Amino acid sequence: MFGSLFCTIGKALGGCKDVTPVIQPCATIGLNLASSILLDKLDEIQDADGAAIYLPDNELKIYKKVDVQEAHELEEVASIKYIAEIHDCDDFAAKLFGKFAGLVWSNLHALCFFIDETNTFYFIEPQTGKISQTLEGWQGSDIRFFIGR
């Protein structure tokens, strides 16, 4: 109780930082497995053209699905106001990518992705925080590229 009060006063005076927990990966997977999961997702959505896959590290971070669903970062990004051409889908996706998620760009939309502890692929709609295994029609049908995180 007093710690919270002192921190509130400290914030007002500029001396206490917000200590919001940051989502942490539960493990990593190698490039070959990560690439295979992404290629399987392309096959599943019948993306005949395929997509460029950029995995910048030797290991891709994976997260527990429940941790992603409860992530403060997801709520924080989804709460930002949409402004066409100023703060739209690519801006939302970039903000979430900067936190923990990989980036996906389709023929119509920018969004994010993660792979969970069971090696299951999920799309994340950063504007709403919705997590799903499939794209909705307005999100596009062909994936242009994935960028891992």
C-alpha positions in Angstrom: 0.0 0.0 0.0 2.7 2.5 1.0 4.9 1.4 -1.8 2.2 2.1 -4.3 1.6 5.5 -2.7 5.3 6.4 -2.8 5.6 5.2 -6.4 2.6 7.4 -7.4 4.3 10.4 -5.7 7.6 9.4 -7.3 6.1 9.3 -10.8 4.6 12.7 -10.2 8.0 14.0 -9.4 9.6 12.1 -12.2 11.6 9.6 -10.0 9.7 6.3 -10.2 9.3 4.2 -13.3 6.3 2.1 -14.2 7.2 -1.5 -13.6 4.8 -3.3 -16.0 5.8 -6.9 -16.6 7.1 -7.5 -20.1 6.2 -10.7 -21.9 9.1 -13.1 -22.0 9.8 -16.0 -24.4 9.4 -19.5 -22.9 11.9 -21.0 -25.3 13.4 -20.8 -28.8 13.3 -22.9 -31.9 15.9 -23.3 -34.6 15.7 -21.7 -38.1 14.8 -25.0 -39.8 11.8 -25.7 -37.6 10.6 -22.1 -37.7 10.8 -22.0 -41.5 8.9 -25.3 -41.7 6.1 -24.0 -39.5 5.8 -20.8 -41.6 5.9 -22.8 -44.9 3.2 -25.2 -43.5 1.0 -22.1 -42.7 1.4 -20.9 -46.3 0.4 -24.4 -47.5 -2.6 -24.4 -45.2 -3.9 -21.0 -46.5 -3.2 -22.2 -50.0 -0.8 -19.3 -50.7 0.5 -20.6 -54.1 2.9 -17.7 -54.6 4.6 -18.3 -51.3 6.3 -15.6 -49.2 9.6 -14.3 -48.3 10.7 -15.5 -44.9 13.2 -13.4 -42.9 14.4 -14.9 -39.7 17.2 -12.6 -38.4 18.5 -14.9 -35.6 19.6 -18.5 -35.4 16.8 -19.1 -32.9 13.2 -17.8 -33.1 11.7 -16.9 -29.7 8.4 -18.7 -28.9 5.8 -17.7 -26.3 3.2 -19.4 -24.3 -0.2 -18.6 -25.9 -1.7 -17.7 -22.5 1.1 -15.2 -21.9 0.5 -13.5 -25.3 -3.3 -13.4 -24.7 -2.6 -11.7 -21.3 0.3 -9.5 -22.5 0.1 -5.9 -21.5 1.9 -5.0 -24.7 -1.0 -6.4 -26.8 -3.6 -4.4 -24.9 -1.4 -1.3 -25.0 -1.0 -1.4 -28.8 -4.7 -2.3 -29.5 -5.7 0.8 -27.4 -4.1 3.3 -29.8 -6.4 5.2 -31.9 -6.6 4.3 -35.7 -5.9 7.2 -38.0 -5.9 6.4 -41.7 -2.6 7.0 -43.4 -1.1 8.3 -40.1 -1.5 5.5 -37.7 -2.9 2.5 -39.6 -2.2 -1.2 -39.9 1.5 -1.0 -40.7 2.0 1.3 -37.7 0.1 -1.0 -35.3 2.0 -4.0 -36.6 5.4 -2.2 -36.3 4.6 -1.3 -32.7 3.7 -4.9 -31.7 6.7 -6.2 -33.7 8.9 -4.0 -31.6 7.5 -5.6 -28.4 7.6 -9.3 -29.1 5.8 -10.5 -32.2 6.9 -11.3 -35.7 5.6 -9.2 -38.6 3.4 -10.5 -41.4 2.5 -8.5 -44.5 -0.3 -9.8 -46.8 -1.6 -8.5 -50.1 -4.1 -6.3 -48.1 -2.9 -5.8 -44.5 0.0 -5.7 -42.0 -0.3 -7.8 -38.9 1.8 -9.9 -36.6 2.4 -13.5 -35.6 3.9 -15.7 -33.0 4.6 -19.4 -32.5 3.6 -20.9 -29.2 5.1 -23.6 -26.9 3.4 -26.3 -29.0 4.9 -25.0 -32.2 1.5 -23.7 -33.3 1.4 -20.6 -35.5 -0.9 -17.7 -34.7 -1.8 -14.5 -36.4 -2.2 -11.5 -34.1 -4.4 -8.6 -35.2 -2.6 -5.7 -33.4 -5.5 -3.3 -33.8 -7.8 -5.5 -31.8 -5.5 -7.9 -29.9 -7.3 -10.9 -31.6 -5.3 -14.1 -31.9 -6.3 -16.7 -34.5 -4.9 -19.4 -36.7 -6.6 -18.0 -39.8 -6.8 -14.8 -41.8 -10.1 -13.0 -42.1 -11.0 -11.9 -45.6 -10.3 -8.2 -45.0 -6.8 -9.2 -43.8 -5.9 -10.6 -47.2 -5.3 -14.0 -48.6 -1.7 -14.0 -49.9 1.3 -13.5 -47.6 4.0 -11.4 -49.0 6.5 -11.8 -46.2 7.2 -12.9 -42.6 9.8 -11.2 -40.5 10.7 -13.2 -37.4 11.5 -11.8 -34.0 
